[in-house]
Amino acid sequence: MMEISMNEKTVLIADDDAAIRTVLVQAISRLGLKVRSTGSVSTLWGWVVAGEGDLIITDVVMPDDNIFDVLPRIKEARPDLPVIVISAQNTLMTAVTAAERGAYEYLPKPFDLNELTSIVKRVLSAPSRSVSGEPVSGAASGLGADIPIIGRSAAMQEIYRVLARLMHTDLTVMVAGESGTGKELIAKALHDLGKRSEGPFVAINMAAIPRELIESELFGHEKGAFTGASARMAGRFELAEGGTLFLDEIGDMPFEAQTRLLRVLQEGEFTTVGGRTPKKSNVRIVAATNKDLRQLIEDGLFREDLFYRLNVVPVRLPPLRERLEDIPDLVRHLFQGAVKEGLPKKSIDVEALEALMAHDWPGNVRELENLTRRLAALYSDETITADIVRSELAIQQPPGSRDKEETRENLSLAVQRHLERYFDGHSGSLPPQGLYDRVLKEVERPLIELCLKATRGNQIKASELLGVNRNTLRKKIRELDIDVVRGVN
């Protein structure tokens, strides 16, 4: 197939920020493409109806209009014209609206220029493409969904983009994340923004139900099916018919129940406990886990075939410590929620936010939510200060956490004392030059040796443990003349 010449293509850029237009024009021009730029939606619309351009890159909010109001007209006038939306309004609903109105891609500001240019090249070099969007039903189409998923971090932006792409599908989703990260919120968003939003959303937590009752809870039972079954009971699959079934903590599901669940996913039907007639099932499955399912498979505790049935679209929800920059927005949102619950209105000062962002958050967003409610309920101060935050964080530390903190402090003190010896005996003068490299080597050597020992000489595992490239590790081993002792794998 003949390669399409890129230099015959034109990209239309619309953004009211002149600096961003300049950066985009330069980047797109370097690809060998023609570029036209404007800060006006009306000018962009004029180019579209005149048949100009092969791709649009546009901001959302501009002085004369909102691009989301114009996108449907663009798609109607030129259904094959791809549109890349960039926006500083980087929320879940922005990503959802972009997908709903037919945008080819959505990128939050500040965006990665390399990622943008890669998308441009992919779109314009494709021999054929389908870029038309389709409306979604329910809450998403009216933008009335109250989705409490908060965050502007890069990790959350990727979550938003994934959710937006999954709106029109019934694909099974596996949400992985630590306890308290908000896995059920993700499942609820997939339901509320999807085509099943008019149907029921039913959740079941595998860890909260006795193992012997799991099958009955999932598939229902007939009268007399077992001791105590005095009447027929509908299971969660039946209750979720036409909607979404959220299987929380799927790693705690008993092995025998996994076999029955696999049949439902394979055949689209199930049989109640004590029943004989199969029932058709029409539900979307969203599963969630805070466990390593692959390890459970190796341990013989989870079916591998079921894992692949559930893990069609994996979504990893980051812990709060990996998105600390989201804490200010989360705190404001949680304080607003506290007011709706009848608690006093609160604000928080900058130093208090810094104290929150310095915390490890082992309980993730749930821990932060509990803290904000406590702050709103127990303190008469309208503005929460850093002293208040620190005192509350100290109170809620679990047993042993202070010992860990003291260990970290002791390590810092030990390092400081070690470094002080370089300066001893040099009163009135400084130690010899090259101190930085010398100290680094003193730290690097034992660290690398310990990692290699822990991984039995496996350099691939050691590089993963250290968080460095394998080639970088090899170079360090040579430079530091480290003897690699190979263990038995």
VOMILO-760352 format. One record per residue (C-alpha): residue number from 0; x, y, z. Coordinates in nm, 2 decimals, always signed. Each point is the difference from the previous one (the first is absolute). Layout:
NODE  num      c1      c2      c3
NODE  NUM       X       Y       Z
...
REM end
This chain:
NODE  num      c1      c2      c3
NODE    0   +0.00   +0.00   +0.00
NODE    1   +0.13   +0.35   -0.10
NODE    2   +0.11   +0.21   +0.29
NODE    3   -0.20   +0.33   +0.03
NODE    4   +0.21   +0.31   -0.03
NODE    5   -0.01   +0.20   +0.32
NODE    6   +0.10   +0.33   -0.16
NODE    7   -0.33   +0.01   -0.19
NODE    8   -0.19   +0.01   +0.33
NODE    9   -0.12   +0.31   +0.19
NODE   10   -0.06   +0.02   +0.37
NODE   11   -0.24   +0.27   +0.14
NODE   12   +0.09   +0.13   +0.35
NODE   13   -0.24   +0.19   +0.22
NODE   14   +0.11   +0.14   +0.34
NODE   15   -0.05   +0.34   +0.16
NODE   16   +0.35   -0.03   +0.16
NODE   17   +0.25   +0.15   -0.25
NODE   18   +0.29   -0.17   +0.17
NODE   19   -0.16   -0.35   -0.03
NODE   20   -0.09   +0.08   -0.37
NODE   21   +0.37   +0.08   -0.06
NODE   22   +0.12   -0.32   +0.15
NODE   23   -0.25   -0.21   -0.19
NODE   24   +0.07   +0.17   -0.33
NODE   25   +0.37   -0.06   +0.04
NODE   26   -0.04   -0.36   +0.11
NODE   27   -0.25   -0.09   -0.28
NODE   28   +0.21   +0.19   -0.27
NODE   29   +0.30   -0.21   +0.09
NODE   30   -0.20   -0.31   -0.10
NODE   31   -0.01   +0.14   -0.35
NODE   32   -0.37   +0.10   +0.02
NODE   33   -0.17   +0.32   -0.10
NODE   34   -0.15   +0.19   +0.29
NODE   35   -0.27   +0.27   +0.05
NODE   36   -0.07   +0.14   +0.35
NODE   37   -0.26   +0.22   +0.16
NODE   38   -0.12   +0.11   +0.34
NODE   39   -0.37   +0.00   -0.12
NODE   40   -0.26   -0.27   -0.03
NODE   41   -0.18   +0.19   -0.27
NODE   42   +0.32   +0.01   -0.22
NODE   43   +0.05   -0.37   +0.06
NODE   44   -0.36   -0.07   -0.11
NODE   45   +0.05   +0.21   -0.31
NODE   46   +0.30   -0.22   -0.10
NODE   47   -0.20   -0.31   +0.07
NODE   48   -0.29   +0.09   -0.22
NODE   49   +0.24   +0.11   -0.28
NODE   50   +0.14   -0.35   +0.00
NODE   51   +0.34   +0.10   +0.14
NODE   52   +0.21   -0.22   +0.23
NODE   53   +0.06   -0.37   +0.05
NODE   54   +0.02   +0.01   +0.38
NODE   55   -0.11   +0.25   +0.27
NODE   56   +0.18   +0.06   +0.33
NODE   57   -0.22   +0.22   +0.22
NODE   58   -0.04   +0.13   +0.35
NODE   59   -0.34   -0.02   +0.16
NODE   60   -0.08   +0.35   +0.15
NODE   61   +0.07   +0.29   -0.23
NODE   62   -0.12   +0.36   +0.01
NODE   63   -0.28   -0.04   -0.26
NODE   64   -0.12   -0.35   +0.06
NODE   65   +0.05   -0.34   +0.16
NODE   66   +0.13   -0.26   -0.23
NODE   67   -0.23   -0.27   +0.15
NODE   68   -0.30   +0.20   -0.13
NODE   69   +0.16   +0.01   -0.35
NODE   70   +0.13   -0.36   -0.02
NODE   71   -0.33   -0.15   -0.10
NODE   72   -0.03   +0.24   -0.29
NODE   73   +0.36   -0.08   -0.11
NODE   74   -0.08   -0.37   +0.01
NODE   75   -0.32   +0.06   -0.20
NODE   76   +0.17   +0.22   -0.26
NODE   77   +0.32   -0.22   -0.03
NODE   78   -0.04   -0.33   +0.17
NODE   79   +0.35   -0.12   -0.10
NODE   80   +0.18   +0.30   +0.14
NODE   81   +0.18   -0.11   +0.32
NODE   82   +0.01   +0.23   +0.29
NODE   83   +0.25   +0.00   +0.29
NODE   84   -0.13   +0.19   +0.30
NODE   85   +0.25   +0.15   +0.25
NODE   86   -0.13   +0.16   +0.32
NODE   87   +0.11   +0.15   +0.33
NODE   88   -0.34   -0.11   +0.14
NODE   89   +0.15   -0.34   +0.07
NODE   90   -0.28   -0.19   +0.17
NODE   91   -0.17   -0.33   -0.07
NODE   92   -0.30   +0.18   -0.16
NODE   93   +0.22   +0.19   -0.24
NODE   94   +0.14   -0.33   -0.13
NODE   95   -0.35   -0.15   -0.01
NODE   96   -0.15   +0.29   -0.19
NODE   97   +0.29   +0.00   -0.25
NODE   98   -0.07   -0.36   -0.07
NODE   99   -0.37   +0.05   -0.01
NODE  100   +0.01   +0.29   -0.25
NODE  101   +0.22   -0.20   -0.24
NODE  102   +0.36   +0.11   +0.08
NODE  103   +0.27   -0.24   -0.13
NODE  104   +0.21   +0.06   +0.31
NODE  105   +0.01   +0.21   +0.32
NODE  106   +0.32   +0.13   +0.16
NODE  107   +0.00   +0.20   +0.33
NODE  108   +0.22   +0.31   +0.03
NODE  109   +0.29   +0.00   +0.06
NODE  110   +0.03   -0.27   -0.27
NODE  111   +0.30   -0.20   -0.11
NODE  112   +0.11   +0.15   -0.33
NODE  113   +0.16   -0.33   -0.11
NODE  114   -0.33   -0.18   +0.07
NODE  115   -0.19   +0.26   -0.20
NODE  116   +0.22   -0.02   -0.30
NODE  117   -0.01   -0.38   +0.01
NODE  118   -0.38   +0.01   -0.01
NODE  119   +0.01   +0.25   -0.29
NODE  120   +0.23   -0.22   -0.20
NODE  121   -0.21   -0.31   +0.08
NODE  122   -0.32   +0.17   -0.11
NODE  123   +0.12   +0.16   -0.32
NODE  124   +0.21   -0.30   -0.12
NODE  125   -0.28   -0.26   +0.05
NODE  126   -0.13   -0.13   -0.34
NODE  127   -0.36   +0.01   +0.14
NODE  128   -0.15   +0.11   +0.32
NODE  129   -0.33   +0.02   +0.18
NODE  130   -0.03   +0.31   +0.21
NODE  131   -0.37   +0.06   +0.04
NODE  132   -0.14   +0.00   +0.35
NODE  133   -0.33   -0.13   +0.12
NODE  134   -0.22   +0.15   +0.27
NODE  135   -0.02   -0.19   +0.33
NODE  136   -0.31   -0.06   +0.20
NODE  137   -0.09   +0.09   +0.35
NODE  138   +0.19   +0.23   +0.23
NODE  139   +0.29   +0.06   -0.24
NODE  140   -0.21   +0.14   -0.28
NODE  141   -0.14   +0.27   +0.23
NODE  142   +0.33   +0.05   +0.18
NODE  143   -0.21   -0.04   +0.32
NODE  144   +0.20   -0.27   +0.16
NODE  145   +0.14   +0.08   +0.34
NODE  146   +0.33   -0.20   -0.02
NODE  147   +0.21   +0.06   +0.31
NODE  148   +0.33   -0.10   -0.16
NODE  149   +0.24   +0.29   +0.07
NODE  150   +0.35   +0.06   -0.12
NODE  151   +0.21   +0.20   -0.25
NODE  152   +0.31   -0.22   +0.02
NODE  153   +0.14   -0.18   -0.31
NODE  154   -0.10   -0.34   +0.16
NODE  155   -0.37   +0.11   +0.03
NODE  156   +0.00   +0.16   -0.34
NODE  157   +0.08   -0.34   -0.15
NODE  158   -0.28   -0.15   +0.20
NODE  159   -0.24   +0.26   -0.14
NODE  160   +0.11   -0.07   -0.36
NODE  161   -0.05   -0.38   +0.05
NODE  162   -0.35   +0.05   +0.15
NODE  163   -0.10   +0.23   -0.29
NODE  164   +0.11   -0.27   -0.25
NODE  165   -0.20   -0.27   +0.18
NODE  166   -0.33   +0.19   +0.01
NODE  167   -0.15   -0.15   -0.31
NODE  168   +0.12   -0.36   +0.07
NODE  169   -0.11   -0.29   +0.21
NODE  170   +0.36   -0.12   +0.05
NODE  171   +0.08   -0.17   +0.33
NODE  172   +0.22   +0.21   +0.21
NODE  173   +0.24   -0.09   +0.28
NODE  174   +0.08   +0.28   +0.24
NODE  175   +0.32   -0.06   +0.21
NODE  176   +0.09   +0.22   +0.29
NODE  177   +0.08   +0.01   +0.37
NODE  178   -0.28   +0.02   +0.26
NODE  179   -0.15   +0.35   +0.02
NODE  180   +0.10   +0.11   -0.35
NODE  181   -0.36   +0.02   -0.12
NODE  182   -0.04   -0.31   -0.22
NODE  183   -0.38   +0.00   +0.04
NODE  184   -0.01   +0.37   -0.12
NODE  185   +0.17   -0.11   -0.32
NODE  186   -0.26   -0.28   -0.05
NODE  187   -0.28   +0.24   +0.07
NODE  188   +0.13   +0.25   -0.25
NODE  189   +0.03   -0.27   -0.27
NODE  190   -0.37   -0.07   +0.07
NODE  191   -0.13   +0.35   +0.03
NODE  192   +0.18   +0.12   -0.31
NODE  193   -0.07   -0.30   -0.21
NODE  194   -0.29   -0.14   -0.21
NODE  195   -0.13   -0.20   +0.30
NODE  196   -0.05   +0.30   +0.22
NODE  197   -0.38   -0.05   +0.00
NODE  198   +0.05   -0.35   +0.14
NODE  199   +0.09   -0.10   +0.36
NODE  200   +0.34   +0.02   +0.15
NODE  201   +0.05   -0.29   +0.24
NODE  202   +0.31   -0.05   +0.21
NODE  203   +0.12   -0.31   +0.20
NODE  204   +0.31   -0.02   +0.22
NODE  205   +0.14   -0.35   -0.01
NODE  206   +0.20   +0.06   +0.32
NODE  207   -0.31   +0.10   +0.20
NODE  208   -0.21   -0.31   -0.07
NODE  209   +0.05   -0.35   +0.16
NODE  210   +0.16   -0.23   -0.26
NODE  211   -0.28   -0.25   +0.02
NODE  212   -0.26   +0.27   -0.10
NODE  213   +0.19   +0.16   -0.29
NODE  214   -0.17   -0.22   -0.27
NODE  215   -0.34   +0.07   +0.14
NODE  216   +0.06   +0.37   +0.02
NODE  217   +0.13   +0.01   -0.36
NODE  218   -0.24   -0.23   -0.17
NODE  219   -0.29   -0.03   +0.23
NODE  220   -0.16   -0.31   +0.14
NODE  221   -0.33   -0.19   -0.02
NODE  222   -0.22   -0.08   +0.30
NODE  223   +0.13   -0.31   +0.18
NODE  224   +0.34   +0.01   -0.17
NODE  225   +0.18   -0.02   +0.33
NODE  226   -0.08   +0.02   +0.37
NODE  227   -0.15   +0.34   +0.08
NODE  228   -0.11   +0.07   -0.37
NODE  229   -0.37   +0.05   +0.09
NODE  230   -0.07   +0.20   -0.31
NODE  231   +0.14   +0.07   -0.34
NODE  232   +0.26   +0.28   -0.01
NODE  233   +0.12   +0.20   -0.30
NODE  234   +0.38   +0.02   -0.03
NODE  235   +0.21   +0.30   -0.09
NODE  236   +0.02   -0.10   -0.37
NODE  237   -0.38   +0.00   -0.02
NODE  238   -0.03   +0.33   +0.19
NODE  239   +0.26   +0.16   -0.23
NODE  240   -0.18   -0.11   -0.32
NODE  241   +0.05   +0.27   -0.27
NODE  242   +0.25   +0.19   +0.21
NODE  243   +0.34   -0.04   +0.16
NODE  244   +0.12   -0.25   +0.26
NODE  245   +0.30   +0.11   +0.21
NODE  246   +0.19   -0.29   +0.14
NODE  247   +0.22   +0.15   +0.27
NODE  248   +0.30   -0.18   +0.15
NODE  249   -0.03   -0.27   -0.26
NODE  250   +0.33   -0.15   +0.13
NODE  251   -0.20   -0.12   +0.31
NODE  252   -0.25   -0.20   -0.21
NODE  253   +0.00   -0.37   +0.09
NODE  254   +0.15   -0.23   -0.27
NODE  255   -0.32   -0.20   -0.05
NODE  256   -0.20   +0.32   -0.06
NODE  257   +0.26   +0.11   -0.25
NODE  258   -0.10   -0.29   -0.22
NODE  259   -0.37   +0.10   -0.01
NODE  260   +0.10   +0.36   -0.07
NODE  261   +0.22   -0.11   -0.29
NODE  262   -0.30   -0.18   -0.15
NODE  263   -0.21   +0.32   +0.02
NODE  264   +0.27   +0.20   -0.18
NODE  265   +0.05   -0.27   -0.26
NODE  266   -0.36   -0.11   -0.07
NODE  267   -0.20   +0.31   +0.11
NODE  268   -0.23   -0.20   +0.23
NODE  269   -0.01   -0.14   +0.35
NODE  270   -0.20   -0.24   +0.22
NODE  271   -0.12   +0.08   +0.34
NODE  272   +0.11   -0.21   +0.30
NODE  273   -0.25   -0.29   +0.00
NODE  274   -0.14   +0.10   -0.34
NODE  275   +0.01   -0.19   -0.33
NODE  276   -0.10   +0.25   -0.27
NODE  277   +0.28   +0.23   -0.12
NODE  278   -0.08   +0.37   +0.00
NODE  279   +0.14   +0.24   -0.25
NODE  280   +0.22   +0.28   +0.14
NODE  281   +0.04   +0.34   -0.15
NODE  282   +0.23   +0.20   +0.23
NODE  283   +0.33   +0.19   -0.03
NODE  284   +0.26   -0.13   +0.23
NODE  285   +0.25   +0.23   +0.18
NODE  286   +0.23   -0.18   +0.25
NODE  287   +0.24   +0.15   +0.25
NODE  288   +0.28   -0.13   +0.21
NODE  289   +0.27   +0.12   +0.24
NODE  290   +0.19   -0.33   -0.03
NODE  291   +0.25   -0.13   -0.25
NODE  292   -0.22   -0.24   -0.20
NODE  293   +0.30   -0.14   -0.20
NODE  294   +0.16   -0.10   +0.33
NODE  295   -0.33   -0.16   +0.11
NODE  296   +0.00   -0.19   -0.33
NODE  297   +0.35   -0.13   +0.07
NODE  298   -0.12   -0.10   +0.34
NODE  299   -0.29   -0.19   -0.14
NODE  300   -0.26   +0.22   +0.16
NODE  301   -0.14   +0.18   -0.31
NODE  302   -0.09   -0.14   -0.34
NODE  303   +0.22   +0.12   -0.28
NODE  304   -0.27   -0.03   -0.26
NODE  305   -0.24   +0.21   +0.22
NODE  306   +0.28   +0.26   +0.04
NODE  307   +0.03   +0.05   -0.38
NODE  308   -0.38   +0.02   -0.03
NODE  309   -0.02   +0.27   +0.26
NODE  310   +0.32   +0.19   -0.09
NODE  311   -0.12   +0.11   -0.35
NODE  312   +0.07   +0.36   +0.08
NODE  313   +0.23   +0.05   +0.30
NODE  314   -0.02   +0.33   +0.19
NODE  315   +0.26   +0.07   +0.27
NODE  316   -0.12   +0.26   +0.25
NODE  317   +0.31   +0.17   +0.15
NODE  318   +0.04   +0.03   +0.38
NODE  319   -0.03   +0.35   +0.14
NODE  320   +0.37   +0.02   +0.07
NODE  321   +0.06   -0.02   -0.37
NODE  322   -0.22   +0.30   -0.07
NODE  323   +0.06   +0.23   +0.29
NODE  324   -0.06   +0.31   -0.22
NODE  325   -0.37   -0.10   +0.00
NODE  326   -0.03   +0.05   +0.37
NODE  327   -0.10   +0.37   -0.01
NODE  328   -0.29   -0.07   -0.24
NODE  329   -0.10   -0.31   +0.20
NODE  330   -0.01   +0.19   +0.33
NODE  331   -0.22   +0.28   -0.14
NODE  332   -0.23   -0.26   -0.15
NODE  333   -0.02   -0.20   +0.33
NODE  334   -0.06   +0.31   +0.20
NODE  335   -0.29   +0.09   -0.23
NODE  336   -0.14   -0.35   +0.05
NODE  337   +0.03   +0.04   +0.38
NODE  338   -0.21   +0.32   -0.02
NODE  339   -0.27   -0.20   -0.19
NODE  340   +0.00   -0.24   +0.30
NODE  341   -0.07   +0.29   +0.24
NODE  342   +0.35   +0.06   +0.12
NODE  343   +0.15   +0.35   +0.02
NODE  344   +0.16   +0.16   -0.31
NODE  345   +0.38   -0.01   +0.02
NODE  346   +0.30   +0.14   -0.20
NODE  347   +0.36   -0.11   +0.03
NODE  348   +0.32   +0.21   -0.02
NODE  349   +0.30   -0.07   -0.22
NODE  350   +0.23   -0.13   +0.28
NODE  351   -0.27   -0.25   +0.10
NODE  352   -0.03   -0.12   -0.36
NODE  353   +0.38   -0.05   +0.00
NODE  354   -0.02   -0.21   +0.32
NODE  355   -0.27   -0.21   -0.17
NODE  356   +0.22   -0.05   -0.31
NODE  357   +0.29   -0.11   +0.22
NODE  358   -0.20   -0.29   +0.14
NODE  359   +0.03   -0.35   -0.14
NODE  360   -0.38   -0.07   +0.00
NODE  361   +0.00   -0.38   +0.05
NODE  362   -0.38   +0.02   +0.01
NODE  363   -0.01   +0.20   -0.33
NODE  364   -0.30   +0.22   -0.08
NODE  365   -0.22   -0.17   +0.26
NODE  366   +0.25   +0.10   +0.27
NODE  367   +0.00   +0.36   -0.13
NODE  368   -0.39   +0.00   -0.01
NODE  369   -0.01   -0.12   +0.36
NODE  370   +0.25   +0.27   +0.10
NODE  371   -0.19   +0.29   -0.16
NODE  372   -0.33   -0.11   +0.16
NODE  373   +0.18   -0.01   +0.34
NODE  374   +0.15   +0.34   -0.06
NODE  375   -0.34   +0.15   -0.09
NODE  376   -0.17   -0.16   +0.30
NODE  377   +0.25   +0.05   +0.28
NODE  378   +0.15   +0.34   -0.06
NODE  379   -0.17   +0.33   +0.04
NODE  380   +0.27   +0.18   -0.21
NODE  381   -0.14   +0.10   -0.34
NODE  382   +0.35   -0.03   -0.15
NODE  383   +0.18   -0.33   +0.06
NODE  384   +0.37   +0.07   +0.08
NODE  385   +0.31   -0.21   -0.03
NODE  386   +0.02   -0.05   +0.37
NODE  387   -0.35   -0.15   +0.00
NODE  388   +0.08   -0.23   -0.29
NODE  389   +0.33   -0.12   +0.16
NODE  390   -0.17   -0.08   +0.33
NODE  391   -0.27   -0.20   -0.17
NODE  392   +0.24   -0.19   -0.22
NODE  393   +0.20   -0.09   +0.31
NODE  394   -0.31   -0.13   +0.17
NODE  395   -0.10   -0.22   -0.29
NODE  396   +0.34   -0.16   -0.05
NODE  397   -0.03   -0.38   +0.04
NODE  398   +0.22   -0.18   +0.25
NODE  399   +0.35   -0.03   -0.13
NODE  400   -0.01   +0.29   -0.24
NODE  401   +0.18   +0.23   +0.24
NODE  402   +0.27   -0.26   +0.03
NODE  403   +0.04   +0.00   -0.37
NODE  404   +0.02   +0.38   +0.00
NODE  405   +0.27   -0.01   +0.27
NODE  406   +0.19   -0.26   -0.21
NODE  407   -0.01   +0.24   -0.30
NODE  408   +0.12   +0.28   +0.23
NODE  409   +0.28   -0.22   +0.14
NODE  410   +0.11   -0.09   -0.35
NODE  411   +0.02   +0.37   -0.09
NODE  412   +0.20   +0.07   +0.32
NODE  413   +0.23   -0.29   -0.07
NODE  414   +0.07   +0.13   -0.35
NODE  415   +0.06   +0.35   +0.13
NODE  416   +0.25   -0.13   +0.26
NODE  417   +0.18   -0.20   -0.26
NODE  418   +0.03   +0.30   -0.23
NODE  419   +0.12   +0.22   +0.29
NODE  420   +0.33   -0.20   +0.01
NODE  421   +0.09   +0.14   -0.34
NODE  422   +0.01   +0.34   +0.16
NODE  423   +0.17   -0.10   +0.32
NODE  424   +0.36   +0.11   +0.01
NODE  425   -0.05   +0.26   -0.27
NODE  426   -0.07   +0.29   +0.22
NODE  427   +0.06   +0.32   -0.19
NODE  428   +0.00   -0.19   -0.33
NODE  429   -0.23   -0.22   -0.21
NODE  430   +0.03   -0.37   -0.07
NODE  431   +0.16   -0.11   -0.33
NODE  432   -0.20   +0.05   -0.31
NODE  433   -0.21   -0.27   -0.15
NODE  434   -0.20   -0.07   +0.32
NODE  435   -0.33   -0.04   -0.18
NODE  436   +0.11   -0.29   -0.22
NODE  437   +0.19   -0.16   +0.29
NODE  438   -0.31   +0.00   +0.22
NODE  439   -0.22   -0.13   -0.28
NODE  440   +0.23   -0.29   -0.06
NODE  441   +0.00   -0.09   +0.37
NODE  442   -0.38   -0.01   -0.01
NODE  443   -0.04   -0.16   -0.34
NODE  444   +0.23   -0.30   +0.05
NODE  445   -0.16   -0.15   +0.32
NODE  446   -0.35   +0.08   -0.14
NODE  447   +0.07   -0.18   -0.33
NODE  448   +0.17   -0.29   +0.17
NODE  449   -0.29   -0.05   +0.24
NODE  450   -0.25   +0.01   -0.29
NODE  451   +0.21   -0.26   -0.19
NODE  452   +0.02   -0.22   +0.30
NODE  453   -0.38   +0.03   +0.06
NODE  454   -0.07   -0.10   -0.36
NODE  455   +0.27   -0.27   +0.00
NODE  456   +0.20   +0.18   -0.27
NODE  457   -0.30   +0.05   -0.23
NODE  458   +0.09   +0.33   -0.16
NODE  459   -0.35   +0.05   -0.16
NODE  460   -0.17   -0.04   +0.34
NODE  461   +0.26   +0.22   +0.17
NODE  462   -0.05   +0.28   -0.26
NODE  463   -0.37   -0.02   +0.06
NODE  464   +0.05   +0.01   +0.38
NODE  465   +0.23   +0.30   -0.03
NODE  466   -0.22   +0.17   -0.26
NODE  467   +0.28   +0.05   -0.25
NODE  468   +0.05   -0.12   -0.36
NODE  469   +0.18   -0.33   -0.04
NODE  470   +0.28   +0.15   -0.21
NODE  471   +0.05   +0.27   +0.27
NODE  472   +0.03   -0.28   +0.26
NODE  473   +0.26   -0.18   -0.21
NODE  474   +0.20   +0.32   -0.04
NODE  475   +0.00   +0.06   +0.37
NODE  476   +0.11   -0.36   +0.07
NODE  477   +0.30   +0.05   -0.23
NODE  478   +0.08   +0.35   +0.14
NODE  479   -0.01   -0.11   +0.36
NODE  480   +0.17   -0.34   -0.07
NODE  481   -0.28   -0.19   +0.17
NODE  482   +0.03   -0.38   +0.00
NODE  483   -0.34   -0.14   -0.11
NODE  484   -0.07   -0.33   +0.18
NODE  485   -0.25   -0.19   -0.20
NODE  486   -0.25   -0.20   +0.19
NODE  487   -0.23   -0.28   -0.10
NODE  488   -0.32   +0.12   -0.17
REM end
